[in-house]
Amino acid sequence: EIKAESDIVCTSSNAEHIVSQIPEDRQIIFGPDRNLGSYIMNRLGREMILWQGYCYVHEAYSWEKISGAAEAYPDAEFIAHPECRREVLDHADFVGSTGALLRHTEESSAREFIVATEPGILYEMKKRSPEKVFVAAPREGSSTGSICTQMKQNTLEKLCACLENRAPEIVIPDNLASAALRPIKRMLEMSV
């Protein structure tokens, strides 16, 4: 329903590009992630009204916790997702979407990385760069990475069952689907 009320949508990988194309005289209400919005405001020097939502995975990181990992791995490059809090991003050697973080670890000459995003990506990082060391940034209240329990509910078995049984079925009214498609199309048009 939020998409249906939006003028345009974006992802963490294209947010900066999309916002940079919106005329300066147009006020922007940016949601749902205040941390991503704050990062984009900082990068572009553009004021926006930020929806006070956040990703609980990225919100759980603090520099106070991560600094201990940085001391334990002094040669490691610290990389972070832009949905992390500003105090975390201010210390990052590289900030990028999940895909950008993955590409960066492949291209960087660094041999060790402390990674502040959902730690499931570490498997793919290790697979693509087996000679490198990847450490999940610790989160508040734990010495482990911040895990997305919703993402972990998705399994190949559940996906297979969904495709085979064509269930569960989610029915979206045509008018809502049509309205929600408009901002997605605008994003795709502005992304080229």
C-alpha positions in Angstrom: 0.0 0.0 0.0 2.9 2.4 0.7 4.2 1.8 -2.8 0.8 2.7 -4.2 1.0 6.1 -2.5 4.6 6.8 -3.5 5.8 8.8 -6.5 8.9 6.6 -6.9 10.7 3.8 -5.0 14.3 2.9 -4.7 16.7 0.3 -3.4 19.9 0.6 -1.3 21.8 0.1 -4.6 20.1 2.8 -6.6 18.9 5.3 -3.9 21.6 7.8 -4.4 21.1 7.8 -8.2 17.4 8.1 -7.9 17.4 11.0 -5.4 20.1 12.8 -7.4 17.7 13.0 -10.4 14.8 14.5 -8.4 14.7 18.3 -9.0 16.1 20.3 -6.1 12.9 22.3 -5.7 10.9 19.1 -5.0 10.7 18.1 -1.3 11.4 14.4 -0.7 9.8 12.3 2.0 12.2 9.3 2.1 11.2 6.0 3.6 11.1 3.5 5.0 14.7 3.5 6.2 16.0 6.6 8.1 19.6 5.3 8.0 19.7 4.9 4.3 18.0 8.3 3.9 20.5 9.9 6.2 23.4 8.3 4.2 21.9 9.7 1.0 21.4 13.1 2.5 25.0 13.2 3.6 26.3 12.0 0.2 24.2 14.5 -1.8 24.0 17.4 0.7 20.3 17.3 0.1 17.7 17.8 2.9 14.9 15.2 3.0 12.1 14.3 5.5 13.1 10.9 6.8 10.5 8.3 7.7 11.6 7.0 11.1 11.6 3.3 10.1 14.8 1.2 10.0 16.1 -2.3 9.2 16.6 -4.0 12.6 19.5 -6.0 11.2 21.5 -2.9 10.4 20.3 -0.8 13.3 21.8 -3.4 15.7 25.4 -2.5 14.7 27.3 0.1 16.8 30.8 1.4 16.4 31.4 0.6 20.1 30.9 -3.1 19.4 32.6 -3.1 16.0 35.7 -1.3 17.3 36.7 -4.4 19.2 36.7 -6.4 16.0 38.7 -3.7 14.3 41.3 -3.9 17.1 41.4 -7.7 16.7 41.8 -7.4 12.9 43.9 -4.2 12.5 44.6 -4.9 8.8 41.0 -5.5 7.9 39.0 -3.2 5.8 35.7 -2.3 7.5 32.8 -2.4 5.0 29.1 -1.6 5.8 25.7 -1.5 4.3 24.2 2.1 4.0 21.2 1.1 6.2 23.6 1.0 9.2 23.6 4.0 11.7 25.7 7.0 10.8 28.1 6.4 13.7 28.9 3.1 12.0 29.1 4.4 8.5 31.5 7.2 9.6 34.1 4.6 10.4 33.6 2.4 7.3 36.3 2.1 4.7 33.6 1.3 2.1 29.8 1.7 2.1 27.6 -0.1 -0.3 24.5 -2.2 -1.0 24.8 -6.0 -0.5 25.8 -6.4 -4.2 28.3 -3.5 -4.0 29.9 -5.0 -0.8 30.3 -8.3 -2.6 31.9 -6.8 -5.7 34.2 -4.7 -3.5 35.5 -7.6 -1.6 36.4 -9.3 -4.9 38.1 -6.2 -6.3 39.9 -4.9 -3.2 43.5 -5.8 -2.5 42.7 -6.1 1.2 43.0 -9.7 2.6 40.7 -9.3 5.6 37.2 -7.7 5.9 34.9 -6.8 8.8 31.4 -6.9 7.3 28.4 -5.0 8.8 25.4 -6.4 7.0 23.3 -9.6 7.3 26.1 -12.3 7.7 24.5 -14.7 5.2 26.5 -12.8 2.5 29.8 -14.0 4.0 29.2 -17.4 2.5 29.1 -15.9 -1.0 32.1 -13.7 -0.2 34.1 -16.7 0.9 33.1 -18.7 -2.1 34.2 -15.9 -4.5 37.4 -15.0 -2.6 38.5 -18.1 -0.7 41.9 -16.7 0.0 40.4 -13.8 2.0 39.2 -13.6 5.6 35.6 -12.3 6.3 34.5 -11.5 9.8 30.9 -10.7 10.7 30.7 -7.4 12.5 29.4 -8.0 16.0 26.1 -6.4 16.9 24.8 -4.8 20.1 24.3 -7.4 22.9 26.2 -10.2 21.0 29.5 -11.1 19.6 27.9 -12.4 16.4 26.5 -10.7 13.3 23.0 -9.4 13.1 20.8 -12.1 11.5 17.6 -11.4 9.6 15.1 -13.9 10.9 12.7 -13.2 8.1 15.3 -14.0 5.4 16.2 -17.2 7.2 12.5 -18.4 7.0 13.0 -18.7 3.2 14.4 -22.0 2.2 14.7 -23.9 -1.0 12.3 -26.5 0.3 9.6 -23.8 1.0 10.2 -22.2 -2.4 9.9 -25.6 -4.1 6.6 -26.3 -2.2 5.3 -22.9 -3.1 5.9 -23.4 -6.8 4.6 -26.9 -6.8 1.4 -26.2 -4.8 1.0 -22.6 -6.1 0.3 -21.7 -2.4 0.1 -19.7 -0.3 -1.8 -17.4 -2.7 -1.6 -13.7 -2.0 -4.4 -11.7 -3.8 -3.7 -8.0 -4.3 -6.6 -6.0 -5.7 -6.0 -4.9 -9.3 -6.3 -1.1 -8.4 -3.7 -1.5 -5.7 -1.4 -3.5 -7.9 -1.7 -1.0 -10.7 -1.0 2.0 -8.4 2.0 0.2 -6.8 3.4 -0.6 -10.3 3.7 3.1 -11.3 6.5 4.1 -8.8 8.4 0.8 -9.7 8.2 1.7 -13.4 9.4 5.2 -12.6 12.4 3.8 -10.7 13.3 1.5 -13.6 13.0 4.4 -16.1 15.3 6.6 -13.9 17.8 3.7 -13.3 19.0 3.5 -16.9 
